[in-house]
């Protein structure tokens, strides 16, 4: 055991040495690992500072409101320990001085400072250049520019942190459409901001059938004299709707000059884009003189939702040491939120990459630029720019300006506009606009979950320039002294509608009188000159008149111009003042009266019902009179003849039979009244039919005319020719143009076999005038196969067309339209009225069913009373008969002969009873009643005698 112990002790020495060495190695490894971990933590720590840049025009309305907001946001973020911990956010400001060249230089200088994000610029021109620079260097650009042509498709690193002018211009177009205006004059500053915004407005207006009738481009910083010249020019134009899209300096000059030229008075409409509210908000309090220039102006401002954070920020604005004397506008909130947007994205970006410094590398493309003294190699590419851009685009948080979330076009979601009305010393909110809900008096953030229709669009009432609440018409006649040039067809036929005269105004007729009467109802004068269209030898082609009006050769057209689908594509028509449509007129012959004309007054149904009632009344009266009136008794043949004779003799009130019963007299009295009405109506109808001229024609309507293959006449210049050829596929060789009414009559008289026509297709008003001036050898055949009307023609989107339509409706409601029609076109007899009268004079059952109903009800009541009384008598008679048999006869043995059934016996007895005279029945009933009483008395006496004779 000792050896074992001793031996064992000697063997532990080298093992212990190895164990110690192993422990030392482990300790060294642990120290190494700890040191490595420490070194790793040190090398991947968060950067001490991150640079962002800001490109602004310091001495501008937006710059003075934005720069303090950015500085306030930087301080708030650096004071927030939860955002970018251990990292300071620094901002480098560069003043672009509102210069494209200096802005480009500033953008390049800013890129030398290795900024991770750029905020700004506000200028559209500088934003385009800066967007190219950041796109090359992969630095995200959070832009405050509203130019709608700045898009992420062209500039991938461009993110707009305010609302695009695209939405503002669509809001203005909606406003124009909301008030029913059509022409707008646009006044804008001639730079990228002004031109591109007005271009969007032009497209938005065209979608609503409105337009910019004139564009006034002002140079940046335009002088008072320059603005005065252009405003004097536009004041001579028709439109009174002005949209001002300019910078604050140029815009205020426009309103100052407009005030001087009395263009801020009643009847004018001024709409300003967001530059004006931005200027007024940032300049509060605004001096009294400035507000006097703007009374009645409608202005649009970016909508900033109300929130507690916004209210708190506004309350501490004046206490910011860098805010100065300038107030807040909407861009203040956008700029403040932009810094927070960048901070959140940088924090997420640095955290996702495990911390570390932002890395920049040289741009290889700049090494190709040689021989230049510019230090372009100092511009480096941000290697994490693409990832940071994705982080920014995926952001979704709520800032002072509302929700910050970008759509697929890298634009803010839920754009909204405040619609303001500048009155007094400030502005009042008329409502809101958003691309989802349109106009509303409710804040758009409350309507996002609702579906709204165009009928829900609403704004509060406006106080317009001139301190009036009456909506301006929006246009006046130009003040340059040029009257309306009105084309009037120089007709050679149907001159009741329009014709030439020597006296002023040079034209007259039905159409001219209606036009003049409508103009007299307008609340403004319309200077006009009538110009005859055509050579006076043949009527002009009306399609050419419409075409010339569409091409601005004439301002309007007055005459018998039909409203057709093709014409409405190029011009505007007023409300139709006369209904029209194509009809067919053809030669007709007088129809000879036939031997059966006396049957025509009644329809077949009426004849059948009338005859049936004659027989019915005869039968009813016979039933009611048969029992008490000897004139209605006799052999069956005689009684049938009596029924027929009595029935039809009542038609002439010549019946010789007298009625005795009360019920019979009642029925006969009512029936004679019915016969009187029927006789009178028949006589009148037959007289009318025999005296009215009935006309017939070989052409029965459109189908028979097309199938005939014969020539067809149309009026010179009428649209009927094109309609027959293009719409009804009639060969052009069959169509013959006719000059005037004489040609109409000659062509119809000659017929298709002698160089004439089988029929004429023309509009109803012409045909009515033609038929009224000829004998009844021609007439309309078939039905009117088109529906249209006549209206006055104006150039596309002419506001006068709308006002005249209202005036025409007023003329119609007052009855003056009919008076003018009667003056020129009434007073003639139309043969077609006579031709249709025969059919209209036929009497139908519908006209007399009330009379037949009355006599029918009377018959039913009379028969019910009669049979009720007969049945009562029969019951008494039958009962009396049975009692008599019991008293007078003894019971007998049943006979071997078969007896008839009880039902058959009763029916025969009833028929026999009904056929008996009522006096006879009454006499039998009286005798039976007396015999029954006498029999009962005798039976009692016999019984008493028998009782007395019995022994007691």
C-alpha positions, 0 to 999 in steps of 0.5 A: 500500500506504501509502495503504492502510495510512494509510487503514486506520489512520484507520478503526480508531479508531471501531471500537476505541471500539465494542469497548471500550464492548461490553466494559464492557457485558458486564462490567457485565452479568456483575456484575449477574448475579453480584449477582442470583445472590448476592441469590437465594441469600441470599433462598432460604437455609434458615431458621435455626430451625423450631418444633414444639410439644409438648402434654403433662401434665408430672406424669403417667406418660406425660408424665414419660417423654415430655418427656425423650425429646423433648428428647433427640431435639431435641438429637440432631437439631440435632447431626446435620449431615446433617439440616436443615443450617443449621437449628435445630429448636426445641420449645415445651412446654405443660403441659396439666395433664390438664385439658380446658379448660387443654389447649384454651387451651394448644393455642391458645397453642401455635398462636400460635408458628407451629409446623409440627408438634405432638406430643401430647397424650396425653389423648383429650379434649384430643386431640379439641380439638387435632385440631379446632384443627390441622385448621383451621390446617393443622398436622400433629398427631403424636398419642400418644393411643390413643383409637380414635375419633380417626381421620383420616377426621374429622381429616385432619391427625391422625397417630397415632404410637403404637398405637390401643386398637382393636388392644389391645381385639381382643387382649383379646377374643382372649385371652378366646376363647383361654381359652374364657371368655364373660362379662367385667366391664369396669372403666374410667375414665369419660372418652373414653379409657375409654368409647371403648376399652371400646366397641371391646372390646364389639364385639370380644367379640361377634364371638367370642360373648363379652360384657361382662356388666357395665360399671363406670364410675369417675369420674377420680380416684375415691375408695377408698370409691367403688371399694370400693362398685362392687367389692363389687357386682361381686363378687356377680355371676357373672363372675370375669373383670375387664378394667381400662382406667383411668388409673394412679391409678384403676387402682392404687386398683382393685387395692388395694381388690380385694386388701382384698376378697380378689378377688385370690385363686384363681378370679379373672382380672384383665386390665389394658390398657397403662396398667399396664405403662407405669406399672410400666416408668416407675416401676422399681424398683417397691416391694414393696407395689405388686407384691403388689397385682398378683400374677397379673395379665395385662397388655398392653403395646405391643410394641417390637422389640429392636434395637441402637439401642434398647439404646444409647438405654436405656443412655444414658437415665440420663445424660440431664440431663432424665430425672430419676428416671423410667424408660422406657416404650413411649411414650418410644420413640414420642415420640423417634421422633416428633421424628425423623419430623417432622425428616425430613419437614421436611427433605424438605419444605424441600428440595423447595421450594428452601428458604426460610422457612415461611409462615403466613397469616391465617385469614379465618374468624377475621375473622368473630369480632367483639366478643371480647377474645381475640386470635384473629387471632394464629392463622395458617394454615400454608400448607405444611401440606397438603404437609408432611402428605403428606410425613409420611404417605409416611414410611418409616423404622425408629426405636427403636419399629420401622418407621414407615410409615402405612397408608391410615387414617394408622395405624402398620402392623404393630401388636403387643402384648406379653402379660405376667404379673405375678409376683414382683417383675416380669413375665414374657412369656407371648407376643405378639399381632398382627393378622396372626399372633394369639397366638405365643411368637415375636416378631411381626416374625419371623412376618409372612411366615408364614400361621398358623391358629387352631390355631397360637395359643399362649401360655406357661402363666400363674400366676394370682391365688392363685399357681396354674397351674390355669386359672380357670373364669371364673365362679361362681354369683352370691353374692346367694342366688338359685338357678337357676330351671329350667322343667320341662314339666308333662306329662299324658302320657308321664310316665316322662320327667318328671312332677310329684310332691309330694316335693322337688324336686317333679319326677321322671323320666328327664330329671330323673335325668340332669340331677341325675346330671350336676350331681353330676359338677360340681366346684361346687354348683348351687343350683336350683329346679324350676318346673313349666311348664304348667297340667297339663291339656294338655302345654305348647308347648315352643317357649314354654318355649324362648322364655321361657328366651331372654327371661330368665324362666327360667335353664334348661329340663329335660325332653324338649326337642328340639334344633332349628335354630330353637331353637338361634338363641336359646338354648344346648343341652347335649350331647344325652343321648338320640337322637331323631327323627320316626317314623310309627306306624300300625295293623297287621294280623297277616299270615296264613301262606301255603302257600310259607312253607317257602321263606322261610328261604333267599333265592333265591340260597341255594336255587339254590346249595344245590341246585347243590351237591347235584347237584355232590356227586352227580356227583363221588361217582359219578365217584369210585365208578363204576370200583370200586363196582358200586352206581354202575354200570349202564345210563345211565338207572339211573346218572342216577337213582343220581346224583339219588337219592344227592345228595338222600338225603344231605340226610336222611342216608338214602343206601343206596349205600356209598362204597368209594374213599378220595376218595369217602369224604372228599368225602362226609364233608365234604359231610355236615358241610355238610348238617348245618349247612344243615339245622340253620339251615333248621330254626331259621329256619323255626321262627322265621318260622312262630312270629313274628307278621308285621304289615302296614299300609296306610301304608308310610312317609312318602311314602305318608302324605303322598299318602294325604290322611288325617288325621295325629296329633301330640302336644300341644306337639310341634315335629312339627306345625310341621315337617309344615306348614312343612317337608313342606307338609302342610295344617294341616287334616290335623294333629290334636293328641292329648293322651295315650297313650289319645288315640293308641290311640283315634285309631288304632283309629277310623281316618280314616273315623271321626274318627281318624287314619291314622297318628301322627307323633311322636318315637321315644322317645315311640313306643317307650314307647307301643308298649311299653304296648299290644298289637301292633295298632300298629307303626312303619312306614317309616324314621326321617325326622329326626335330632335329640336331647334336651338341656337348655336354657340362656340364650345363652352360659351357661357351665353348658351347657358344663360340663353337656355334659362331664358328660353325656359322662362319664355316657355313658362310664361307663355311668350314662346307660344305667343311668338309661335302663334304670331308666325306659324298658326292660323292655318288648317292642316289636312292631316287633322281632317284625315285623322278625324274619322278614326278619332270620331269612332265611338268605343265601349270605353266611352259608354261603359259607365252607362251600361254599368248603370242599366245593368245594375238596375236590371239586376236589382229589378230582377232580384226584387221580382223573383224574391216576390214570386218565390214568396208567393209560390211558397204560400201557394204551395203550402196552402195546396198541401193543407187542402189535400190533407183536409179534403182527401182520405189516404189512398192506397199507393198506385201502381203507376210510377210518379214523377220525381219531386224535383221535376214536379216542383220545377214544372209547378214553379214554371206554371206558377210564374206563367200564371197571372198575378191576379189569378194567383192572388185570387187562388191564395185568397180562396184557399185561405178562406177555405182553410179557415172554413174547414177548420171551423166545421171540423170543430163543430162536428167534434162538438156534436159527437161529444154531445151525442155520447152517453154519459 
